[in-house]
Amino acid sequence: MASFGTIYSYPNNPRVMKTQAAANFNGLTLTNAEFTMRVTNREPSFLAKFPMGKVPAFEAADGTLLVESDAITQYVADSGPAAGQLLGENPAERALIRQWICFADTELNSSIALLAYWRLGFREYSENTEKEGLEKLNRSLEYMEKRLADRTWIATDRLSLADISVVAALYWGFALVIDAEMRKNYPGLVAWYERTIESEHVKEAFGPKNFVEKRKEAN
Ligand SMILES: N[C@@H](CCC(=O)N[C@@H](CS)C(=O)NCC(=O)O)C(=O)O
């Protein structure tokens, strides 16, 4: 099958996994470009197309150029038969799905970044940052736990792009921070995460769940 477009990114990037999941729902083939972080994205030919030099970046077969993973994923989700399921069938569904995608990008990504960067060696540990990150993350997880108490999916009555995007935002959270002890506080959320990541089309994009048993602590 002809490629729908080319994605530029380093490997194992959850922001790309969500786009790949949307492509799987729509039966679209994506090509992964040869890419070396901080080399390819600093080349003039890359910057001519994507001036911010950030990834993921996407070049559709029809020449459409996109950055920002949620925009790329929306474009792919909107380009096939699963568009209604993934993006919503009416104004209320579309707005709810967007609400949860915004929540993933703002609330979840920002708190998980505070907790993940030092654990990945990108930043120095800071006690205040760790405290702030844990408070923010727990507040978001409590909100999700309540939302999921009597629901199967986070936004609508079917698996949508909201579920996929929130799973993508939580990916490094579960891999580095939300350990076995912390998971006990969020049984509904954990069950929903497992249900989503093990769903057809999502599991092919995300691979098996990656849960940390005991999170790294500073000394
Ligand atoms: N909001 C953007 C975030 C993109 C982003 O920050 N990408 C980082 C890597 S995770 C990047 O490309 N950084 C390269 C740089 O800053 O030079 C998205 O969702 O795509």
The ligand as an ORCA input file, in Angstrom:
! r2SCAN-3c Opt
* xyz 0 1
  N       4.231     19.817     21.584
  C       5.141     19.142     20.688
  C       6.428     18.829     21.437
  C       7.567     18.524     20.487
  C       8.893     18.536     21.190
  O       9.107     19.268     22.185
  N       9.841     17.743     20.687
  C      11.167     17.686     21.256
  C      11.585     16.266     21.570
  S      10.508     15.491     22.726
  C      12.167     18.183     20.229
  O      12.035     17.902     19.059
  N      13.186     18.915     20.646
  C      14.209     19.307     19.740
  C      14.799     20.580     20.118
  O      14.299     21.200     21.073
  O      15.769     20.955     19.464
  C       4.479     17.882     20.123
  O       3.541     17.365     20.740
  O       4.875     17.426     19.043
*
